[in-house]
Amino acid sequence: MPPVWTVIDQLELADVTVEVLVSPNVEEVTLIRFQGELFTEHVQTVFESIASPSGKWIRSQEKGKTVILDLYELDYVNSLTIGYLANIYNVLYSRQVKLKLIIAPDKLIHQILEQVGFLQFPGITFEFERTYI
């Protein structure tokens, strides 16, 4: 039986929703799910609040834990988003926290992450389906 995930924090803007989820069955994992389009006017708000590299959901992670960034339903991103994702990666990698991306292979974000080499960074795993463990 797959784990049950509970939303513990959420940010809703005009074009994008970001949720932080946890499961009592999978204590070592924090899931951050993005849905919608991350236009320039919302990138800073999203990554300086709920998905901040220095915020409680990223910075509090400890060695051996896993953060899943579910980007499967993220339809639009720009270079600012990629920069923030790189910052999240750097924080997690330095703390020896695993980063797993869930991305749709037919979405723009997959092509961008592939072209900039993000998917080849050490310690990053990715899936093309939402299995959540």
VMD Tcl script that builds the backbone (N, CA, C; Angstrom):
set m [mol new atoms 399]
animate dup $m
set s [atomselect $m all]
$s set {name element resname resid chain x y z} {
  {N N MET 1 A 0.839 -1.179 0.000}
  {CA C MET 1 A 0.000 0.000 0.000}
  {C C MET 1 A 0.891 1.252 0.000}
  {N N PRO 2 A 0.649 2.177 -0.935}
  {CA C PRO 2 A 1.484 3.379 -1.003}
  {C C PRO 2 A 1.250 4.268 0.223}
  {N N PRO 3 A 2.276 5.054 0.588}
  {CA C PRO 3 A 2.118 5.925 1.749}
  {C C PRO 3 A 1.071 7.003 1.528}
  {N N VAL 4 A 0.471 7.440 2.608}
  {CA C VAL 4 A -0.486 8.543 2.575}
  {C C VAL 4 A 0.282 9.820 2.884}
  {N N TRP 5 A 0.118 10.823 2.044}
  {CA C TRP 5 A 0.840 12.082 2.196}
  {C C TRP 5 A -0.102 13.155 2.725}
  {N N THR 6 A 0.389 13.977 3.636}
  {CA C THR 6 A -0.394 15.048 4.240}
  {C C THR 6 A 0.269 16.381 3.922}
  {N N VAL 7 A -0.538 17.338 3.478}
  {CA C VAL 7 A -0.033 18.678 3.195}
  {C C VAL 7 A 0.191 19.385 4.528}
  {N N ILE 8 A 1.430 19.871 4.752}
  {CA C ILE 8 A 1.733 20.582 5.991}
  {C C ILE 8 A 2.036 22.065 5.756}
  {N N ASP 9 A 2.195 22.440 4.505}
  {CA C ASP 9 A 2.402 23.843 4.163}
  {C C ASP 9 A 2.000 24.009 2.706}
  {N N GLN 10 A 1.488 25.193 2.370}
  {CA C GLN 10 A 1.017 25.406 1.005}
  {C C GLN 10 A 1.103 26.885 0.658}
  {N N LEU 11 A 1.433 27.151 -0.598}
  {CA C LEU 11 A 1.447 28.496 -1.143}
  {C C LEU 11 A 0.679 28.468 -2.451}
  {N N GLU 12 A -0.359 29.290 -2.546}
  {CA C GLU 12 A -1.144 29.382 -3.784}
  {C C GLU 12 A -1.042 30.787 -4.333}
  {N N LEU 13 A -0.598 30.875 -5.577}
  {CA C LEU 13 A -0.545 32.143 -6.290}
  {C C LEU 13 A -1.406 32.004 -7.546}
  {N N ALA 14 A -1.496 33.053 -8.323}
  {CA C ALA 14 A -2.381 33.042 -9.489}
  {C C ALA 14 A -2.120 31.875 -10.430}
  {N N ASP 15 A -0.854 31.579 -10.702}
  {CA C ASP 15 A -0.523 30.582 -11.716}
  {C C ASP 15 A 0.183 29.335 -11.191}
  {N N VAL 16 A 0.494 29.311 -9.911}
  {CA C VAL 16 A 1.278 28.197 -9.380}
  {C C VAL 16 A 0.845 27.877 -7.944}
  {N N THR 17 A 0.898 26.587 -7.631}
  {CA C THR 17 A 0.665 26.105 -6.268}
  {C C THR 17 A 1.866 25.266 -5.865}
  {N N VAL 18 A 2.341 25.485 -4.647}
  {CA C VAL 18 A 3.445 24.695 -4.111}
  {C C VAL 18 A 2.991 24.140 -2.771}
  {N N GLU 19 A 3.162 22.832 -2.594}
  {CA C GLU 19 A 2.768 22.176 -1.359}
  {C C GLU 19 A 3.946 21.407 -0.780}
  {N N VAL 20 A 4.048 21.407 0.535}
  {CA C VAL 20 A 5.008 20.573 1.242}
  {C C VAL 20 A 4.209 19.461 1.900}
  {N N LEU 21 A 4.612 18.211 1.630}
  {CA C LEU 21 A 3.892 17.055 2.153}
  {C C LEU 21 A 4.835 16.126 2.902}
  {N N VAL 22 A 4.297 15.460 3.910}
  {CA C VAL 22 A 5.042 14.445 4.639}
  {C C VAL 22 A 4.133 13.237 4.825}
  {N N SER 23 A 4.748 12.112 5.133}
  {CA C SER 23 A 4.015 10.883 5.392}
  {C C SER 23 A 4.544 10.260 6.675}
  {N N PRO 24 A 3.653 9.879 7.584}
  {CA C PRO 24 A 4.129 9.216 8.798}
  {C C PRO 24 A 4.767 7.855 8.498}
  {N N ASN 25 A 4.460 7.286 7.342}
  {CA C ASN 25 A 5.028 5.989 6.950}
  {C C ASN 25 A 6.429 6.114 6.366}
  {N N VAL 26 A 6.789 7.324 5.938}
  {CA C VAL 26 A 8.078 7.545 5.281}
  {C C VAL 26 A 8.708 8.790 5.913}
  {N N GLU 27 A 9.144 8.657 7.150}
  {CA C GLU 27 A 9.613 9.809 7.924}
  {C C GLU 27 A 10.851 10.470 7.356}
  {N N GLU 28 A 11.634 9.757 6.610}
  {CA C GLU 28 A 12.894 10.317 6.122}
  {C C GLU 28 A 12.736 11.113 4.826}
  {N N VAL 29 A 11.489 11.334 4.369}
  {CA C VAL 29 A 11.257 12.011 3.094}
  {C C VAL 29 A 10.363 13.230 3.280}
  {N N THR 30 A 10.752 14.336 2.642}
  {CA C THR 30 A 9.900 15.517 2.522}
  {C C THR 30 A 9.609 15.703 1.044}
  {N N LEU 31 A 8.364 15.890 0.712}
  {CA C LEU 31 A 7.920 16.037 -0.670}
  {C C LEU 31 A 7.469 17.477 -0.896}
  {N N ILE 32 A 7.999 18.113 -1.909}
  {CA C ILE 32 A 7.575 19.462 -2.283}
  {C C ILE 32 A 7.029 19.374 -3.707}
  {N N ARG 33 A 5.730 19.637 -3.835}
  {CA C ARG 33 A 5.036 19.459 -5.119}
  {C C ARG 33 A 4.693 20.825 -5.730}
  {N N PHE 34 A 5.083 20.991 -6.993}
  {CA C PHE 34 A 4.822 22.211 -7.750}
  {C C PHE 34 A 3.762 21.906 -8.809}
  {N N GLN 35 A 2.797 22.809 -8.963}
  {CA C GLN 35 A 1.784 22.650 -10.001}
  {C C GLN 35 A 1.516 24.003 -10.643}
  {N N GLY 36 A 1.464 24.025 -11.966}
  {CA C GLY 36 A 1.138 25.261 -12.666}
  {C C GLY 36 A 2.302 25.795 -13.464}
  {N N GLU 37 A 2.420 27.117 -13.476}
  {CA C GLU 37 A 3.435 27.791 -14.264}
  {C C GLU 37 A 4.172 28.783 -13.385}
  {N N LEU 38 A 5.492 28.690 -13.373}
  {CA C LEU 38 A 6.311 29.579 -12.558}
  {C C LEU 38 A 6.805 30.741 -13.410}
  {N N PHE 39 A 5.947 31.722 -13.588}
  {CA C PHE 39 A 6.325 32.910 -14.341}
  {C C PHE 39 A 7.248 33.776 -13.493}
  {N N THR 40 A 7.983 34.635 -14.141}
  {CA C THR 40 A 8.979 35.480 -13.480}
  {C C THR 40 A 8.421 36.190 -12.251}
  {N N GLU 41 A 7.203 36.700 -12.329}
  {CA C GLU 41 A 6.656 37.473 -11.209}
  {C C GLU 41 A 6.400 36.634 -9.955}
  {N N HIS 42 A 6.397 35.292 -10.076}
  {CA C HIS 42 A 6.141 34.437 -8.915}
  {C C HIS 42 A 7.366 33.663 -8.434}
  {N N VAL 43 A 8.409 33.603 -9.238}
  {CA C VAL 43 A 9.574 32.788 -8.890}
  {C C VAL 43 A 10.165 33.221 -7.556}
  {N N GLN 44 A 10.402 34.508 -7.392}
  {CA C GLN 44 A 11.013 34.997 -6.162}
  {C C GLN 44 A 10.118 34.709 -4.958}
  {N N THR 45 A 8.827 34.906 -5.089}
  {CA C THR 45 A 7.895 34.634 -3.985}
  {C C THR 45 A 7.959 33.169 -3.578}
  {N N VAL 46 A 7.928 32.281 -4.552}
  {CA C VAL 46 A 7.947 30.846 -4.262}
  {C C VAL 46 A 9.261 30.439 -3.600}
  {N N PHE 47 A 10.378 30.864 -4.158}
  {CA C PHE 47 A 11.675 30.395 -3.678}
  {C C PHE 47 A 12.243 31.218 -2.521}
  {N N GLU 48 A 11.528 32.241 -2.107}
  {CA C GLU 48 A 11.926 32.950 -0.893}
  {C C GLU 48 A 10.948 32.668 0.244}
  {N N SER 49 A 10.007 31.795 -0.008}
  {CA C SER 49 A 9.065 31.422 1.050}
  {C C SER 49 A 9.068 29.907 1.205}
  {N N ILE 50 A 8.080 29.259 0.672}
  {CA C ILE 50 A 7.870 27.822 0.907}
  {C C ILE 50 A 9.001 26.944 0.377}
  {N N ALA 51 A 9.606 27.303 -0.745}
  {CA C ALA 51 A 10.659 26.466 -1.337}
  {C C ALA 51 A 12.027 27.137 -1.241}
  {N N SER 52 A 12.211 27.957 -0.230}
  {CA C SER 52 A 13.473 28.673 -0.066}
  {C C SER 52 A 14.622 27.724 0.260}
  {N N PRO 53 A 15.751 27.870 -0.442}
  {CA C PRO 53 A 16.918 27.047 -0.112}
  {C C PRO 53 A 17.383 27.249 1.333}
  {N N SER 54 A 17.096 28.415 1.913}
  {CA C SER 54 A 17.494 28.671 3.298}
  {C C SER 54 A 16.313 28.550 4.259}
  {N N GLY 55 A 15.167 28.137 3.750}
  {CA C GLY 55 A 13.968 28.026 4.575}
  {C C GLY 55 A 13.879 26.707 5.318}
  {N N LYS 56 A 12.840 26.590 6.120}
  {CA C LYS 56 A 12.735 25.429 7.013}
  {C C LYS 56 A 12.561 24.106 6.293}
  {N N TRP 57 A 11.995 24.076 5.118}
  {CA C TRP 57 A 11.754 22.787 4.452}
  {C C TRP 57 A 12.972 22.260 3.720}
  {N N ILE 58 A 13.943 23.098 3.451}
  {CA C ILE 58 A 15.182 22.663 2.797}
  {C C ILE 58 A 16.327 22.634 3.808}
  {N N ARG 59 A 16.583 23.740 4.460}
  {CA C ARG 59 A 17.727 23.880 5.360}
  {C C ARG 59 A 17.657 22.926 6.555}
  {N N SER 60 A 16.462 22.516 6.967}
  {CA C SER 60 A 16.324 21.649 8.151}
  {C C SER 60 A 16.604 20.176 7.865}
  {N N GLN 61 A 16.798 19.833 6.613}
  {CA C GLN 61 A 17.013 18.427 6.267}
  {C C GLN 61 A 18.368 17.936 6.778}
  {N N GLU 62 A 18.392 16.706 7.245}
  {CA C GLU 62 A 19.603 16.135 7.828}
  {C C GLU 62 A 20.159 15.026 6.951}
  {N N LYS 63 A 21.415 14.719 7.183}
  {CA C LYS 63 A 22.114 13.664 6.457}
  {C C LYS 63 A 21.276 12.385 6.419}
  {N N GLY 64 A 21.208 11.794 5.222}
  {CA C GLY 64 A 20.494 10.539 5.046}
  {C C GLY 64 A 19.028 10.697 4.680}
  {N N LYS 65 A 18.489 11.908 4.793}
  {CA C LYS 65 A 17.090 12.137 4.427}
  {C C LYS 65 A 16.989 12.356 2.917}
  {N N THR 66 A 15.762 12.455 2.435}
  {CA C THR 66 A 15.505 12.671 1.013}
  {C C THR 66 A 14.492 13.784 0.839}
  {N N VAL 67 A 14.744 14.658 -0.105}
  {CA C VAL 67 A 13.766 15.660 -0.523}
  {C C VAL 67 A 13.352 15.296 -1.941}
  {N N ILE 68 A 12.051 15.187 -2.142}
  {CA C ILE 68 A 11.510 14.942 -3.483}
  {C C ILE 68 A 10.909 16.251 -3.976}
  {N N LEU 69 A 11.376 16.716 -5.116}
  {CA C LEU 69 A 10.763 17.865 -5.779}
  {C C LEU 69 A 9.906 17.314 -6.910}
  {N N ASP 70 A 8.609 17.389 -6.726}
  {CA C ASP 70 A 7.681 16.909 -7.741}
  {C C ASP 70 A 7.400 18.059 -8.704}
  {N N LEU 71 A 8.029 18.006 -9.849}
  {CA C LEU 71 A 7.888 19.027 -10.888}
  {C C LEU 71 A 7.014 18.529 -12.034}
  {N N TYR 72 A 6.341 17.412 -11.818}
  {CA C TYR 72 A 5.599 16.728 -12.873}
  {C C TYR 72 A 4.540 17.623 -13.519}
  {N N GLU 73 A 3.867 18.426 -12.718}
  {CA C GLU 73 A 2.806 19.289 -13.255}
  {C C GLU 73 A 3.237 20.741 -13.363}
  {N N LEU 74 A 4.536 20.969 -13.405}
  {CA C LEU 74 A 5.054 22.314 -13.596}
  {C C LEU 74 A 5.201 22.539 -15.095}
  {N N ASP 75 A 4.380 23.429 -15.623}
  {CA C ASP 75 A 4.295 23.597 -17.071}
  {C C ASP 75 A 5.242 24.647 -17.643}
  {N N TYR 76 A 5.674 25.590 -16.826}
  {CA C TYR 76 A 6.545 26.636 -17.346}
  {C C TYR 76 A 7.565 27.020 -16.289}
  {N N VAL 77 A 8.812 27.165 -16.698}
  {CA C VAL 77 A 9.884 27.648 -15.829}
  {C C VAL 77 A 10.771 28.591 -16.639}
  {N N ASN 78 A 11.609 29.323 -15.922}
  {CA C ASN 78 A 12.580 30.168 -16.602}
  {C C ASN 78 A 13.936 30.002 -15.929}
  {N N SER 79 A 14.906 30.793 -16.338}
  {CA C SER 79 A 16.259 30.640 -15.811}
  {C C SER 79 A 16.342 30.936 -14.322}
  {N N LEU 80 A 15.488 31.800 -13.812}
  {CA C LEU 80 A 15.473 32.066 -12.370}
  {C C LEU 80 A 15.123 30.797 -11.600}
  {N N THR 81 A 14.160 30.052 -12.101}
  {CA C THR 81 A 13.762 28.796 -11.455}
  {C C THR 81 A 14.931 27.829 -11.418}
  {N N ILE 82 A 15.644 27.705 -12.522}
  {CA C ILE 82 A 16.785 26.792 -12.585}
  {C C ILE 82 A 17.844 27.222 -11.576}
  {N N GLY 83 A 18.073 28.505 -11.434}
  {CA C GLY 83 A 19.027 29.012 -10.452}
  {C C GLY 83 A 18.629 28.640 -9.029}
  {N N TYR 84 A 17.362 28.788 -8.712}
  {CA C TYR 84 A 16.892 28.418 -7.374}
  {C C TYR 84 A 16.983 26.907 -7.155}
  {N N LEU 85 A 16.671 26.124 -8.176}
  {CA C LEU 85 A 16.808 24.674 -8.045}
  {C C LEU 85 A 18.268 24.297 -7.790}
  {N N ALA 86 A 19.187 24.995 -8.451}
  {CA C ALA 86 A 20.612 24.740 -8.217}
  {C C ALA 86 A 20.994 25.101 -6.780}
  {N N ASN 87 A 20.434 26.185 -6.251}
  {CA C ASN 87 A 20.703 26.553 -4.858}
  {C C ASN 87 A 20.173 25.486 -3.901}
  {N N ILE 88 A 18.980 24.984 -4.159}
  {CA C ILE 88 A 18.414 23.907 -3.336}
  {C C ILE 88 A 19.334 22.695 -3.392}
  {N N TYR 89 A 19.760 22.341 -4.595}
  {CA C TYR 89 A 20.676 21.207 -4.752}
  {C C TYR 89 A 21.933 21.412 -3.914}
  {N N ASN 90 A 22.545 22.591 -3.996}
  {CA C ASN 90 A 23.783 22.862 -3.266}
  {C C ASN 90 A 23.600 22.712 -1.757}
  {N N VAL 91 A 22.501 23.231 -1.224}
  {CA C VAL 91 A 22.233 23.114 0.207}
  {C C VAL 91 A 22.084 21.646 0.593}
  {N N LEU 92 A 21.281 20.916 -0.167}
  {CA C LEU 92 A 21.035 19.509 0.167}
  {C C LEU 92 A 22.295 18.665 -0.008}
  {N N TYR 93 A 23.009 18.878 -1.083}
  {CA C TYR 93 A 24.216 18.090 -1.349}
  {C C TYR 93 A 25.256 18.306 -0.249}
  {N N SER 94 A 25.405 19.553 0.191}
  {CA C SER 94 A 26.383 19.844 1.244}
  {C C SER 94 A 25.992 19.195 2.570}
  {N N ARG 95 A 24.715 18.918 2.759}
  {CA C ARG 95 A 24.228 18.265 3.987}
  {C C ARG 95 A 24.081 16.754 3.817}
  {N N GLN 96 A 24.472 16.247 2.661}
  {CA C GLN 96 A 24.360 14.824 2.331}
  {C C GLN 96 A 22.909 14.341 2.375}
  {N N VAL 97 A 22.023 15.199 1.852}
  {CA C VAL 97 A 20.600 14.877 1.718}
  {C C VAL 97 A 20.361 14.521 0.258}
  {N N LYS 98 A 19.635 13.451 0.023}
  {CA C LYS 98 A 19.349 13.015 -1.344}
  {C C LYS 98 A 18.280 13.915 -1.959}
  {N N LEU 99 A 18.426 14.176 -3.249}
  {CA C LEU 99 A 17.445 14.957 -3.996}
  {C C LEU 99 A 16.899 14.096 -5.118}
  {N N LYS 100 A 15.588 13.990 -5.139}
  {CA C LYS 100 A 14.918 13.225 -6.190}
  {C C LYS 100 A 13.951 14.161 -6.902}
  {N N LEU 101 A 14.017 14.165 -8.214}
  {CA C LEU 101 A 13.120 14.977 -9.029}
  {C C LEU 101 A 12.110 14.075 -9.716}
  {N N ILE 102 A 10.884 14.522 -9.747}
  {CA C ILE 102 A 9.866 13.832 -10.541}
  {C C ILE 102 A 9.462 14.805 -11.638}
  {N N ILE 103 A 9.754 14.421 -12.865}
  {CA C ILE 103 A 9.519 15.307 -14.002}
  {C C ILE 103 A 8.851 14.550 -15.137}
  {N N ALA 104 A 7.983 15.241 -15.834}
  {CA C ALA 104 A 7.332 14.646 -17.005}
  {C C ALA 104 A 8.280 14.772 -18.184}
  {N N PRO 105 A 8.554 13.670 -18.886}
  {CA C PRO 105 A 9.541 13.715 -19.969}
  {C C PRO 105 A 9.144 14.619 -21.129}
  {N N ASP 106 A 7.866 14.934 -21.258}
  {CA C ASP 106 A 7.414 15.754 -22.377}
  {C C ASP 106 A 7.286 17.241 -22.023}
  {N N LYS 107 A 7.668 17.618 -20.810}
  {CA C LYS 107 A 7.538 19.016 -20.391}
  {C C LYS 107 A 8.829 19.785 -20.639}
  {N N LEU 108 A 8.692 21.081 -20.777}
  {CA C LEU 108 A 9.819 21.969 -21.029}
  {C C LEU 108 A 10.881 21.860 -19.938}
  {N N ILE 109 A 10.466 21.714 -18.694}
  {CA C ILE 109 A 11.442 21.673 -17.600}
  {C C ILE 109 A 12.401 20.487 -17.748}
  {N N HIS 110 A 11.910 19.370 -18.251}
  {CA C HIS 110 A 12.804 18.224 -18.474}
  {C C HIS 110 A 13.868 18.562 -19.497}
  {N N GLN 111 A 13.453 19.166 -20.588}
  {CA C GLN 111 A 14.409 19.544 -21.636}
  {C C GLN 111 A 15.439 20.533 -21.117}
  {N N ILE 112 A 14.981 21.519 -20.339}
  {CA C ILE 112 A 15.889 22.536 -19.809}
  {C C ILE 112 A 16.875 21.915 -18.831}
  {N N LEU 113 A 16.374 21.123 -17.883}
  {CA C LEU 113 A 17.258 20.500 -16.897}
  {C C LEU 113 A 18.278 19.583 -17.556}
  {N N GLU 114 A 17.853 18.923 -18.606}
  {CA C GLU 114 A 18.763 18.044 -19.344}
  {C C GLU 114 A 19.827 18.857 -20.076}
  {N N GLN 115 A 19.410 19.933 -20.738}
  {CA C GLN 115 A 20.350 20.753 -21.519}
  {C C GLN 115 A 21.397 21.435 -20.651}
  {N N VAL 116 A 21.012 21.869 -19.445}
  {CA C VAL 116 A 21.982 22.562 -18.590}
  {C C VAL 116 A 22.805 21.588 -17.752}
  {N N GLY 117 A 22.543 20.289 -17.875}
  {CA C GLY 117 A 23.321 19.280 -17.163}
  {C C GLY 117 A 22.874 19.019 -15.739}
  {N N PHE 118 A 21.761 19.594 -15.336}
  {CA C PHE 118 A 21.275 19.466 -13.959}
  {C C PHE 118 A 21.014 18.006 -13.584}
  {N N LEU 119 A 20.523 17.229 -14.507}
  {CA C LEU 119 A 20.173 15.835 -14.212}
  {C C LEU 119 A 21.415 14.955 -14.031}
  {N N GLN 120 A 22.581 15.480 -14.371}
  {CA C GLN 120 A 23.820 14.731 -14.193}
  {C C GLN 120 A 24.558 15.108 -12.915}
  {N N PHE 121 A 24.025 16.046 -12.142}
  {CA C PHE 121 A 24.688 16.432 -10.886}
  {C C PHE 121 A 24.780 15.216 -9.976}
  {N N PRO 122 A 25.882 15.083 -9.237}
  {CA C PRO 122 A 26.017 13.953 -8.302}
  {C C PRO 122 A 24.913 13.992 -7.246}
  {N N GLY 123 A 24.365 12.829 -6.948}
  {CA C GLY 123 A 23.379 12.729 -5.882}
  {C C GLY 123 A 21.947 12.988 -6.294}
  {N N ILE 124 A 21.714 13.391 -7.535}
  {CA C ILE 124 A 20.340 13.624 -7.998}
  {C C ILE 124 A 19.826 12.373 -8.685}
  {N N THR 125 A 18.636 11.972 -8.310}
  {CA C THR 125 A 17.943 10.915 -9.041}
  {C C THR 125 A 16.665 11.526 -9.597}
  {N N PHE 126 A 16.120 10.901 -10.611}
  {CA C PHE 126 A 14.874 11.426 -11.161}
  {C C PHE 126 A 14.023 10.286 -11.685}
  {N N GLU 127 A 12.733 10.566 -11.740}
  {CA C GLU 127 A 11.754 9.614 -12.265}
  {C C GLU 127 A 10.820 10.344 -13.198}
  {N N PHE 128 A 10.234 9.588 -14.096}
  {CA C PHE 128 A 9.274 10.151 -15.032}
  {C C PHE 128 A 7.840 9.811 -14.653}
  {N N GLU 129 A 7.650 9.223 -13.483}
  {CA C GLU 129 A 6.310 8.899 -12.987}
  {C C GLU 129 A 6.224 9.315 -11.537}
  {N N ARG 130 A 4.996 9.514 -11.071}
  {CA C ARG 130 A 4.777 9.851 -9.670}
  {C C ARG 130 A 4.596 8.566 -8.865}
  {N N THR 131 A 5.675 8.043 -8.359}
  {CA C THR 131 A 5.563 6.847 -7.538}
  {C C THR 131 A 5.644 7.165 -6.050}
  {N N TYR 132 A 6.316 8.265 -5.692}
  {CA C TYR 132 A 6.448 8.718 -4.293}
  {C C TYR 132 A 6.865 7.581 -3.367}
  {N N ILE 133 A 7.861 6.851 -3.764}
  {CA C ILE 133 A 8.483 5.781 -2.985}
  {C C ILE 133 A 7.902 4.435 -3.369}
}
mol reanalyze $m
mol bondsrecalc $m
mol representation Tube
mol addrep $m
